[in-house]
């Protein structure tokens, strides 16, 4: 019998965050909406156990994004990079994809960034 290879993913999509974000002078001191999505590849998890320690707590992911939103960051690229780094600190996380969208960045469009980090 061959061994089963697991490539399990946990995600949090379309989290609305009000962030102190923006490079331009008119953006300083204001909160702006961001839409954040996080996808994690987890290793060594046993989802059949019904045990939270075998996965990633979604509320922790939301908390990481909220915490980053409290201090001013100029670029969504920096926000995404810092969020990805924080996610990689979690046990079992082998890789992370973070997508950050900024609805008000460009009139009539959606600006964003996607970063992938692998341990």
C-alpha positions in Angstrom: 0.0 0.0 0.0 1.4 3.4 -1.0 1.7 6.3 1.5 -0.8 9.2 1.1 0.8 12.5 0.4 -1.1 15.4 2.1 -1.1 18.9 0.6 -3.8 20.4 2.8 -4.7 24.1 2.6 -6.5 26.3 5.0 -7.8 29.7 3.9 -9.4 32.9 5.0 -10.9 34.9 2.0 -12.2 38.4 1.6 -11.5 39.7 5.1 -12.5 43.4 5.2 -9.9 45.3 7.2 -9.8 49.1 7.9 -6.1 50.0 7.7 -3.9 52.9 8.2 -2.4 52.6 4.7 -1.3 54.8 1.9 1.8 56.3 0.3 0.5 59.7 -0.7 0.1 62.7 1.6 -3.7 62.7 1.3 -3.8 59.1 2.6 -1.9 59.7 5.8 -3.9 59.7 9.0 -6.9 58.0 7.3 -8.2 54.4 7.5 -8.9 52.8 4.2 -10.5 49.5 3.4 -8.4 46.5 2.4 -9.7 43.1 1.3 -7.3 40.4 2.6 -7.1 36.7 1.6 -4.7 34.2 3.1 -4.1 30.7 1.9 -1.8 28.4 3.9 -0.4 25.0 3.1 -0.2 23.0 6.2 2.1 20.0 6.8 1.7 17.1 9.2 -1.9 17.9 10.0 -4.5 15.2 10.9 -7.8 16.8 10.0 -9.6 13.5 10.9 -8.8 14.1 14.6 -11.2 17.0 15.0 -8.5 18.8 17.0 -7.9 22.5 16.5 -4.1 22.0 17.2 -4.0 20.0 13.9 -4.9 23.0 11.8 -4.8 26.8 11.9 -7.2 29.0 13.8 -8.9 31.3 11.3 -9.5 34.0 14.0 -5.7 34.1 14.6 -5.2 34.9 10.9 -7.8 37.7 11.1 -6.1 39.0 14.2 -2.7 39.2 12.4 -4.2 41.4 9.7 -6.1 43.5 12.2 -2.9 44.1 14.2 -1.0 45.2 11.1 -3.8 47.6 10.2 -3.3 49.6 13.4 0.0 51.2 12.5 0.6 53.2 9.3 2.1 51.3 6.4 2.7 53.1 3.1 2.4 50.2 0.7 0.0 47.2 0.5 3.1 45.2 -0.7 4.7 45.8 2.7 1.4 44.9 4.4 1.2 41.6 2.5 4.9 40.8 3.1 4.6 41.3 6.9 1.4 39.3 7.0 2.9 36.4 5.1 5.9 36.5 7.5 3.6 36.3 10.5 1.7 33.4 9.1 4.9 31.5 8.5 5.6 31.6 12.2 2.7 29.3 12.9 3.3 25.6 13.5 2.5 23.4 10.5 2.6 26.3 8.0 4.9 25.4 5.1 3.8 28.0 2.6 1.5 31.0 2.5 -0.2 33.1 -0.2 -1.4 36.5 0.9 -3.5 38.7 -1.4 -4.3 42.3 -0.5 -6.7 44.4 -2.5 -7.2 48.1 -2.1 -10.5 49.1 -3.5 -10.0 52.9 -3.4 -6.5 53.0 -4.9 -7.5 53.5 -8.5 -10.9 54.9 -9.6 -12.9 52.3 -11.5 -10.5 49.5 -10.7 -9.1 47.2 -8.0 -5.4 47.4 -7.2 -3.7 44.7 -5.3 -0.7 42.5 -4.6 -0.2 38.8 -4.1 2.8 37.4 -2.4 3.8 33.8 -1.9 6.3 32.6 0.7 7.6 29.1 1.3 9.4 27.9 4.3 
